[in-house]
Amino acid sequence: MGSQDFALTVGGIAYGLLLIAATFMNNRFIEAFRLDSLFMKNPSASTRGVNLVVGLVIIGYNLYTVIW
């Protein structure tokens, strides 16, 4: 794995962690990265679960690329 690939993988893991944090915390910085607020018409507290699922998928995929 090259250094650029590794940097993208670490960045992907960091973004996944940010999405998981967006599920549970209210912060102006984190709110800007929420996927439900970017892609859904009426984001609310009930749509925050999307961030948890997508964050876990992103982290899982990036860990898979590191291991495999």
VMD Tcl script that builds the backbone (N, CA, C; Angstrom):
set m [mol new atoms 204]
animate dup $m
set s [atomselect $m all]
$s set {name element resname resid chain x y z} {
  {N N MET 1 A 0.841 -1.164 0.000}
  {CA C MET 1 A 0.000 0.000 0.000}
  {C C MET 1 A 0.890 1.231 0.000}
  {N N GLY 2 A 0.654 2.112 -0.972}
  {CA C GLY 2 A 1.439 3.333 -1.067}
  {C C GLY 2 A 1.039 4.352 -0.027}
  {N N SER 3 A 1.829 5.395 0.072}
  {CA C SER 3 A 1.566 6.405 1.094}
  {C C SER 3 A 0.275 7.173 0.810}
  {N N GLN 4 A -0.046 7.392 -0.462}
  {CA C GLN 4 A -1.289 8.082 -0.784}
  {C C GLN 4 A -2.506 7.199 -0.472}
  {N N ASP 5 A -2.403 5.920 -0.776}
  {CA C ASP 5 A -3.481 4.996 -0.432}
  {C C ASP 5 A -3.692 4.931 1.077}
  {N N PHE 6 A -2.609 4.900 1.812}
  {CA C PHE 6 A -2.709 4.850 3.262}
  {C C PHE 6 A -3.334 6.128 3.811}
  {N N ALA 7 A -2.986 7.268 3.245}
  {CA C ALA 7 A -3.552 8.540 3.691}
  {C C ALA 7 A -5.055 8.588 3.407}
  {N N LEU 8 A -5.478 8.098 2.254}
  {CA C LEU 8 A -6.903 8.056 1.943}
  {C C LEU 8 A -7.650 7.099 2.861}
  {N N THR 9 A -7.015 5.994 3.208}
  {CA C THR 9 A -7.637 5.030 4.116}
  {C C THR 9 A -7.803 5.625 5.508}
  {N N VAL 10 A -6.777 6.286 5.999}
  {CA C VAL 10 A -6.864 6.928 7.315}
  {C C VAL 10 A -7.914 8.039 7.286}
  {N N GLY 11 A -7.969 8.788 6.198}
  {CA C GLY 11 A -8.990 9.819 6.058}
  {C C GLY 11 A -10.396 9.239 6.031}
  {N N GLY 12 A -10.562 8.096 5.370}
  {CA C GLY 12 A -11.858 7.428 5.345}
  {C C GLY 12 A -12.277 6.942 6.714}
  {N N ILE 13 A -11.344 6.408 7.468}
  {CA C ILE 13 A -11.644 5.964 8.831}
  {C C ILE 13 A -12.005 7.164 9.702}
  {N N ALA 14 A -11.295 8.261 9.532}
  {CA C ALA 14 A -11.595 9.466 10.316}
  {C C ALA 14 A -12.985 10.000 9.971}
  {N N TYR 15 A -13.356 9.965 8.685}
  {CA C TYR 15 A -14.687 10.437 8.296}
  {C C TYR 15 A -15.766 9.499 8.834}
  {N N GLY 16 A -15.501 8.210 8.837}
  {CA C GLY 16 A -16.445 7.268 9.433}
  {C C GLY 16 A -16.654 7.536 10.905}
  {N N LEU 17 A -15.577 7.823 11.622}
  {CA C LEU 17 A -15.691 8.166 13.043}
  {C C LEU 17 A -16.460 9.470 13.231}
  {N N LEU 18 A -16.265 10.412 12.323}
  {CA C LEU 18 A -16.992 11.674 12.394}
  {C C LEU 18 A -18.486 11.454 12.177}
  {N N LEU 19 A -18.842 10.568 11.248}
  {CA C LEU 19 A -20.257 10.262 11.022}
  {C C LEU 19 A -20.874 9.570 12.225}
  {N N ILE 20 A -20.130 8.677 12.851}
  {CA C ILE 20 A -20.647 8.015 14.052}
  {C C ILE 20 A -20.830 9.033 15.166}
  {N N ALA 21 A -19.897 9.959 15.297}
  {CA C ALA 21 A -20.033 11.007 16.310}
  {C C ALA 21 A -21.229 11.902 16.010}
  {N N ALA 22 A -21.521 12.126 14.727}
  {CA C ALA 22 A -22.674 12.958 14.348}
  {C C ALA 22 A -23.983 12.315 14.741}
  {N N THR 23 A -23.986 11.012 14.928}
  {CA C THR 23 A -25.202 10.329 15.357}
  {C C THR 23 A -25.544 10.678 16.797}
  {N N PHE 24 A -24.549 10.863 17.628}
  {CA C PHE 24 A -24.767 11.010 19.061}
  {C C PHE 24 A -24.529 12.415 19.610}
  {N N MET 25 A -23.784 13.254 18.907}
  {CA C MET 25 A -23.422 14.571 19.442}
  {C C MET 25 A -23.979 15.689 18.570}
  {N N ASN 26 A -24.298 16.802 19.196}
  {CA C ASN 26 A -24.709 18.011 18.491}
  {C C ASN 26 A -23.586 19.028 18.588}
  {N N ASN 27 A -22.975 19.306 17.461}
  {CA C ASN 27 A -21.859 20.228 17.401}
  {C C ASN 27 A -21.925 20.907 16.038}
  {N N ARG 28 A -21.636 22.192 15.950}
  {CA C ARG 28 A -21.727 22.884 14.655}
  {C C ARG 28 A -20.746 22.325 13.644}
  {N N PHE 29 A -19.567 21.948 14.078}
  {CA C PHE 29 A -18.577 21.384 13.156}
  {C C PHE 29 A -19.040 20.038 12.613}
  {N N ILE 30 A -19.526 19.192 13.488}
  {CA C ILE 30 A -19.960 17.851 13.082}
  {C C ILE 30 A -21.238 17.915 12.250}
  {N N GLU 31 A -22.123 18.850 12.539}
  {CA C GLU 31 A -23.380 18.971 11.804}
  {C C GLU 31 A -23.130 19.223 10.313}
  {N N ALA 32 A -22.039 19.873 9.971}
  {CA C ALA 32 A -21.739 20.167 8.574}
  {C C ALA 32 A -21.413 18.912 7.769}
  {N N PHE 33 A -21.022 17.833 8.423}
  {CA C PHE 33 A -20.630 16.615 7.729}
  {C C PHE 33 A -21.694 15.528 7.752}
  {N N ARG 34 A -22.821 15.790 8.387}
  {CA C ARG 34 A -23.887 14.785 8.467}
  {C C ARG 34 A -24.443 14.483 7.079}
  {N N LEU 35 A -24.534 13.210 6.731}
  {CA C LEU 35 A -25.069 12.826 5.426}
  {C C LEU 35 A -26.567 13.044 5.336}
  {N N ASP 36 A -27.292 12.826 6.429}
  {CA C ASP 36 A -28.730 13.011 6.358}
  {C C ASP 36 A -29.093 14.472 6.135}
  {N N SER 37 A -28.298 15.399 6.640}
  {CA C SER 37 A -28.605 16.816 6.409}
  {C C SER 37 A -28.187 17.259 5.005}
  {N N LEU 38 A -27.262 16.529 4.389}
  {CA C LEU 38 A -26.840 16.884 3.036}
  {C C LEU 38 A -27.767 16.339 1.953}
  {N N PHE 39 A -28.344 15.146 2.176}
  {CA C PHE 39 A -29.059 14.481 1.100}
  {C C PHE 39 A -30.559 14.303 1.319}
  {N N MET 40 A -31.069 14.534 2.506}
  {CA C MET 40 A -32.491 14.357 2.772}
  {C C MET 40 A -33.189 15.709 2.847}
  {N N LYS 41 A -34.457 15.731 2.455}
  {CA C LYS 41 A -35.202 16.985 2.439}
  {C C LYS 41 A -35.408 17.567 3.830}
  {N N ASN 42 A -35.872 16.758 4.755}
  {CA C ASN 42 A -36.166 17.225 6.109}
  {C C ASN 42 A -35.384 16.421 7.139}
  {N N PRO 43 A -34.113 16.755 7.338}
  {CA C PRO 43 A -33.341 15.997 8.336}
  {C C PRO 43 A -33.838 16.307 9.745}
  {N N SER 44 A -33.858 15.276 10.561}
  {CA C SER 44 A -34.287 15.453 11.946}
  {C C SER 44 A -33.505 14.481 12.818}
  {N N ALA 45 A -33.879 14.434 14.076}
  {CA C ALA 45 A -33.205 13.523 14.998}
  {C C ALA 45 A -33.457 12.069 14.626}
  {N N SER 46 A -34.590 11.798 13.989}
  {CA C SER 46 A -34.887 10.409 13.622}
  {C C SER 46 A -34.085 9.937 12.404}
  {N N THR 47 A -33.537 10.854 11.623}
  {CA C THR 47 A -32.744 10.449 10.457}
  {C C THR 47 A -31.251 10.356 10.761}
  {N N ARG 48 A -30.860 10.632 11.991}
  {CA C ARG 48 A -29.438 10.566 12.357}
  {C C ARG 48 A -28.881 9.149 12.288}
  {N N GLY 49 A -29.718 8.136 12.360}
  {CA C GLY 49 A -29.255 6.754 12.283}
  {C C GLY 49 A -28.573 6.422 10.975}
  {N N VAL 50 A -28.900 7.165 9.927}
  {CA C VAL 50 A -28.238 6.968 8.638}
  {C C VAL 50 A -26.744 7.187 8.773}
  {N N ASN 51 A -26.354 8.182 9.552}
  {CA C ASN 51 A -24.932 8.474 9.744}
  {C C ASN 51 A -24.204 7.328 10.436}
  {N N LEU 52 A -24.863 6.696 11.381}
  {CA C LEU 52 A -24.256 5.569 12.084}
  {C C LEU 52 A -24.010 4.406 11.137}
  {N N VAL 53 A -24.997 4.068 10.347}
  {CA C VAL 53 A -24.871 2.937 9.409}
  {C C VAL 53 A -23.796 3.219 8.371}
  {N N VAL 54 A -23.835 4.384 7.772}
  {CA C VAL 54 A -22.846 4.721 6.731}
  {C C VAL 54 A -21.451 4.840 7.328}
  {N N GLY 55 A -21.335 5.391 8.531}
  {CA C GLY 55 A -20.033 5.490 9.180}
  {C C GLY 55 A -19.423 4.123 9.441}
  {N N LEU 56 A -20.249 3.182 9.904}
  {CA C LEU 56 A -19.743 1.819 10.137}
  {C C LEU 56 A -19.342 1.136 8.832}
  {N N VAL 57 A -20.103 1.378 7.776}
  {CA C VAL 57 A -19.765 0.800 6.465}
  {C C VAL 57 A -18.449 1.370 5.952}
  {N N ILE 58 A -18.271 2.672 6.078}
  {CA C ILE 58 A -17.029 3.304 5.605}
  {C C ILE 58 A -15.827 2.797 6.391}
  {N N ILE 59 A -15.959 2.707 7.708}
  {CA C ILE 59 A -14.853 2.195 8.529}
  {C C ILE 59 A -14.572 0.738 8.184}
  {N N GLY 60 A -15.611 -0.067 8.027}
  {CA C GLY 60 A -15.425 -1.477 7.681}
  {C C GLY 60 A -14.724 -1.657 6.353}
  {N N TYR 61 A -15.117 -0.877 5.353}
  {CA C TYR 61 A -14.475 -0.976 4.043}
  {C C TYR 61 A -13.006 -0.567 4.120}
  {N N ASN 62 A -12.708 0.500 4.835}
  {CA C ASN 62 A -11.324 0.940 4.931}
  {C C ASN 62 A -10.459 -0.027 5.723}
  {N N LEU 63 A -10.997 -0.600 6.774}
  {CA C LEU 63 A -10.236 -1.631 7.498}
  {C C LEU 63 A -10.030 -2.872 6.639}
  {N N TYR 64 A -11.007 -3.209 5.828}
  {CA C TYR 64 A -10.862 -4.339 4.910}
  {C C TYR 64 A -9.730 -4.088 3.909}
  {N N THR 65 A -9.631 -2.862 3.404}
  {CA C THR 65 A -8.562 -2.569 2.442}
  {C C THR 65 A -7.193 -2.605 3.100}
  {N N VAL 66 A -7.123 -2.262 4.388}
  {CA C VAL 66 A -5.833 -2.314 5.082}
  {C C VAL 66 A -5.427 -3.764 5.337}
  {N N ILE 67 A -6.378 -4.574 5.748}
  {CA C ILE 67 A -6.078 -5.963 6.084}
  {C C ILE 67 A -5.834 -6.820 4.845}
  {N N TRP 68 A -6.630 -6.646 3.831}
  {CA C TRP 68 A -6.528 -7.493 2.645}
  {C C TRP 68 A -5.412 -7.036 1.813}
}
mol reanalyze $m
mol bondsrecalc $m
mol representation Tube
mol addrep $m
